[in-house]
Amino acid sequence: MDLRPRSHPTYLAFVVHRVSGLLLALFLPLHFWALGTAISGEARFDGFLRWTENPLVKAAETGLVVLLAAHLAGGLRVMVLEFLGWRKRQKDMVALSAGLALLVGLLFLLNVV
């Protein structure tokens, strides 16, 4: 029996960690396709690089970096819970994970633009 409400921050952190992992797994075939363009020839790869200059692609890259950071921070939060047993500070860890993910995305966006 789950005693925590679904609106609890730790449940939200659980959902974000799982959804970010799923979206990153769905991204992998696209990543391998992009790497395949480098193998198939210089002209095709140059065309792909020109396509990546599109502002929509830049926004998607920023979203991808935020997903990576959220998944990493969520995974670190779970590891802290498992190995250190800091169960009383879960809300703090959720806030730290979310802040870290957004900070990484913002830093990436500032370097891209």
Backbone as CSV, one residue per row, in Angstrom:
resi,resn,N_x,N_y,N_z,CA_x,CA_y,CA_z,C_x,C_y,C_z
1,MET,0.841,-1.174,0.000,0.000,0.000,0.000,0.891,1.244,0.000
2,ASP,0.712,2.092,-0.985,1.505,3.312,-1.105,0.847,4.418,-0.281
3,LEU,1.548,4.904,0.737,0.989,5.916,1.624,1.288,7.340,1.161
4,ARG,2.172,7.484,0.185,2.515,8.821,-0.295,1.529,9.266,-1.365
5,PRO,1.110,10.505,-1.295,0.235,11.004,-2.369,1.032,11.216,-3.653
6,ARG,0.338,11.154,-4.755,1.010,11.330,-6.046,1.478,12.765,-6.272
7,SER,1.041,13.683,-5.451,1.497,15.064,-5.575,2.762,15.322,-4.757
8,HIS,3.265,14.320,-4.067,4.471,14.472,-3.249,5.682,14.704,-4.150
9,PRO,6.616,15.571,-3.748,7.784,15.854,-4.597,8.602,14.618,-4.964
10,THR,8.673,13.642,-4.069,9.457,12.454,-4.412,8.787,11.623,-5.495
11,TYR,7.455,11.636,-5.553,6.763,10.936,-6.631,7.021,11.650,-7.956
12,LEU,6.994,12.970,-7.923,7.296,13.740,-9.129,8.725,13.478,-9.593
13,ALA,9.669,13.397,-8.647,11.056,13.082,-9.001,11.158,11.691,-9.619
14,PHE,10.394,10.739,-9.086,10.353,9.386,-9.635,9.875,9.416,-11.084
15,VAL,8.791,10.157,-11.338,8.225,10.235,-12.688,9.202,10.915,-13.644
16,VAL,9.811,12.017,-13.213,10.766,12.734,-14.072,11.944,11.829,-14.415
17,HIS,12.435,11.070,-13.432,13.571,10.180,-13.688,13.205,9.100,-14.706
18,ARG,12.019,8.512,-14.561,11.610,7.448,-15.483,11.312,7.989,-16.878
19,VAL,10.609,9.112,-16.951,10.265,9.691,-18.258,11.516,10.181,-18.977
20,SER,12.439,10.807,-18.246,13.676,11.266,-18.897,14.470,10.084,-19.425
21,GLY,14.497,8.979,-18.683,15.183,7.777,-19.164,14.540,7.221,-20.419
22,LEU,13.220,7.208,-20.449,12.502,6.725,-21.628,12.765,7.620,-22.837
23,LEU,12.696,8.936,-22.655,12.934,9.855,-23.769,14.375,9.777,-24.261
24,LEU,15.317,9.592,-23.356,16.711,9.434,-23.773,16.904,8.132,-24.549
25,ALA,16.215,7.085,-24.140,16.302,5.817,-24.874,15.706,5.962,-26.275
26,LEU,14.636,6.731,-26.397,14.035,6.964,-27.713,14.934,7.835,-28.594
27,PHE,15.757,8.670,-27.965,16.669,9.529,-28.715,17.839,8.742,-29.316
28,LEU,18.229,7.652,-28.694,19.419,6.914,-29.133,19.420,6.528,-30.615
29,PRO,18.327,6.016,-31.194,18.369,5.707,-32.630,18.651,6.943,-33.489
30,LEU,18.111,8.095,-33.099,18.409,9.325,-33.840,19.886,9.699,-33.726
31,HIS,20.432,9.474,-32.564,21.854,9.762,-32.357,22.724,8.854,-33.234
32,PHE,22.374,7.570,-33.274,23.135,6.652,-34.115,22.968,6.979,-35.597
33,TRP,21.784,7.438,-35.986,21.574,7.867,-37.369,22.476,9.057,-37.686
34,ALA,22.562,10.014,-36.770,23.417,11.184,-36.990,24.879,10.771,-37.099
35,LEU,25.308,9.847,-36.264,26.683,9.358,-36.369,26.910,8.615,-37.675
36,GLY,25.894,7.940,-38.162,25.999,7.227,-39.432,26.207,8.151,-40.612
37,THR,25.702,9.393,-40.509,25.929,10.335,-41.612,27.407,10.683,-41.743
38,ALA,28.150,10.665,-40.646,29.583,10.941,-40.709,30.321,9.814,-41.431
39,ILE,29.838,8.615,-41.278,30.480,7.461,-41.923,30.185,7.431,-43.412
40,SER,28.986,7.890,-43.792,28.562,7.752,-45.183,29.132,8.810,-46.117
41,GLY,29.840,9.781,-45.610,30.474,10.748,-46.493,30.495,12.152,-45.921
42,GLU,31.495,12.896,-46.375,31.686,14.251,-45.860,30.560,15.193,-46.285
43,ALA,30.102,15.084,-47.496,29.050,15.983,-47.986,27.742,15.766,-47.221
44,ARG,27.405,14.518,-46.992,26.173,14.230,-46.253,26.268,14.725,-44.811
45,PHE,27.441,14.566,-44.212,27.633,15.031,-42.842,27.594,16.555,-42.774
46,ASP,28.168,17.222,-43.753,28.104,18.689,-43.788,26.666,19.172,-43.917
47,GLY,25.872,18.475,-44.707,24.452,18.816,-44.812,23.738,18.645,-43.483
48,PHE,24.075,17.588,-42.766,23.488,17.367,-41.447,23.898,18.485,-40.482
49,LEU,25.157,18.887,-40.528,25.621,19.960,-39.643,24.930,21.286,-39.959
50,ARG,24.663,21.545,-41.244,23.912,22.757,-41.597,22.488,22.698,-41.042
51,TRP,21.888,21.515,-41.083,20.546,21.349,-40.538,20.514,21.611,-39.033
52,THR,21.592,21.279,-38.328,21.626,21.465,-36.875,21.718,22.935,-36.469
53,GLU,21.958,23.827,-37.417,21.982,25.259,-37.099,20.578,25.841,-36.978
54,ASN,19.555,25.069,-37.306,18.166,25.488,-37.203,17.843,25.808,-35.731
55,PRO,17.181,26.949,-35.448,16.859,27.291,-34.053,16.006,26.239,-33.335
56,LEU,15.142,25.553,-34.072,14.338,24.506,-33.451,15.216,23.335,-32.993
57,VAL,16.227,23.027,-33.787,17.162,21.958,-33.412,17.977,22.396,-32.199
58,LYS,18.374,23.660,-32.159,19.112,24.179,-30.995,18.262,24.069,-29.732
59,ALA,16.976,24.379,-29.835,16.076,24.261,-28.681,15.946,22.796,-28.256
60,ALA,15.871,21.897,-29.233,15.783,20.466,-28.921,17.065,19.980,-28.244
61,GLU,18.213,20.491,-28.676,19.482,20.136,-28.032,19.485,20.579,-26.574
62,THR,18.975,21.781,-26.322,18.906,22.269,-24.948,17.988,21.378,-24.118
63,GLY,16.850,20.998,-24.692,15.945,20.080,-24.000,16.604,18.740,-23.716
64,LEU,17.400,18.265,-24.652,18.111,17.008,-24.465,19.112,17.111,-23.319
65,VAL,19.822,18.225,-23.250,20.781,18.419,-22.159,20.059,18.480,-20.816
66,VAL,18.899,19.141,-20.772,18.112,19.182,-19.534,17.650,17.766,-19.163
67,LEU,17.217,16.982,-20.148,16.826,15.593,-19.875,17.989,14.786,-19.320
68,LEU,19.157,14.934,-19.925,20.344,14.226,-19.434,20.668,14.635,-18.005
69,ALA,20.643,15.938,-17.739,20.953,16.422,-16.393,19.902,15.964,-15.388
70,ALA,18.626,15.982,-15.774,17.560,15.531,-14.876,17.702,14.049,-14.570
71,HIS,18.034,13.270,-15.591,18.191,11.836,-15.378,19.404,11.551,-14.493
72,LEU,20.502,12.263,-14.735,21.689,12.090,-13.907,21.414,12.500,-12.462
73,ALA,20.811,13.665,-12.268,20.533,14.142,-10.912,19.552,13.214,-10.202
74,GLY,18.544,12.736,-10.923,17.596,11.798,-10.324,18.256,10.481,-9.957
75,GLY,19.152,10.014,-10.802,19.883,8.784,-10.498,20.800,8.946,-9.302
76,LEU,21.449,10.099,-9.207,22.295,10.359,-8.038,21.449,10.430,-6.763
77,ARG,20.264,11.010,-6.868,19.356,11.079,-5.716,18.991,9.679,-5.244
78,VAL,18.687,8.795,-6.189,18.333,7.423,-5.836,19.526,6.716,-5.198
79,MET,20.721,6.937,-5.723,21.914,6.313,-5.151,22.168,6.803,-3.723
80,VAL,21.957,8.096,-3.485,22.126,8.623,-2.134,21.136,7.951,-1.183
81,LEU,19.901,7.794,-1.644,18.901,7.122,-0.804,19.286,5.670,-0.521
82,GLU,19.793,4.989,-1.537,20.133,3.578,-1.375,21.358,3.358,-0.502
83,PHE,22.412,4.137,-0.737,23.679,3.859,-0.070,23.918,4.680,1.199
84,LEU,23.326,5.858,1.295,23.557,6.695,2.471,22.351,6.760,3.399
85,GLY,21.190,6.407,2.892,20.007,6.353,3.730,19.499,7.701,4.203
86,TRP,19.707,8.749,3.439,19.245,10.088,3.819,17.763,10.235,3.495
87,ARG,16.932,9.540,4.164,15.505,9.540,3.846,14.782,10.780,4.357
88,LYS,15.295,11.417,5.390,14.607,12.573,5.968,14.789,13.842,5.148
89,ARG,15.737,13.861,4.241,16.014,15.058,3.448,15.635,14.875,1.991
90,GLN,14.634,14.057,1.718,14.265,13.756,0.339,13.781,14.982,-0.419
91,LYS,12.994,15.825,0.220,12.504,17.022,-0.476,13.661,17.931,-0.869
92,ASP,14.659,18.025,0.001,15.835,18.831,-0.321,16.584,18.245,-1.514
93,MET,16.691,16.915,-1.541,17.384,16.271,-2.656,16.617,16.433,-3.961
94,VAL,15.293,16.394,-3.898,14.481,16.609,-5.095,14.697,18.029,-5.618
95,ALA,14.671,19.006,-4.727,14.877,20.400,-5.129,16.284,20.595,-5.684
96,LEU,17.269,19.981,-5.061,18.647,20.084,-5.550,18.786,19.446,-6.930
97,SER,18.152,18.294,-7.129,18.202,17.614,-8.436,17.569,18.472,-9.527
98,ALA,16.394,19.034,-9.228,15.708,19.873,-10.223,16.516,21.128,-10.522
99,GLY,17.047,21.754,-9.493,17.856,22.953,-9.698,19.107,22.676,-10.500
100,LEU,19.759,21.562,-10.218,20.956,21.179,-10.960,20.646,20.943,-12.435
101,ALA,19.557,20.246,-12.713,19.177,19.970,-14.103,18.883,21.260,-14.856
102,LEU,18.145,22.158,-14.242,17.825,23.431,-14.909,19.059,24.302,-15.070
103,LEU,19.945,24.298,-14.091,21.184,25.073,-14.196,22.051,24.570,-15.354
104,VAL,22.183,23.271,-15.483,22.975,22.703,-16.582,22.359,23.080,-17.928
105,GLY,21.030,22.991,-18.034,20.366,23.382,-19.284,20.563,24.845,-19.598
106,LEU,20.489,25.702,-18.579,20.704,27.132,-18.787,22.134,27.428,-19.209
107,LEU,23.090,26.795,-18.573,24.494,26.993,-18.956,24.738,26.543,-20.387
108,PHE,24.141,25.416,-20.766,24.275,24.947,-22.140,23.661,25.939,-23.115
109,LEU,22.480,26.432,-22.781,21.796,27.396,-23.657,22.620,28.676,-23.805
110,LEU,23.226,29.137,-22.748,24.038,30.357,-22.827,25.293,30.153,-23.672
111,ASN,25.833,28.940,-23.681,27.000,28.666,-24.520,26.623,28.452,-25.976
112,VAL,25.401,27.982,-26.234,24.973,27.707,-27.610,24.632,29.001,-28.334
113,VAL,23.946,29.888,-27.664,23.451,31.106,-28.315,24.555,32.063,-28.603
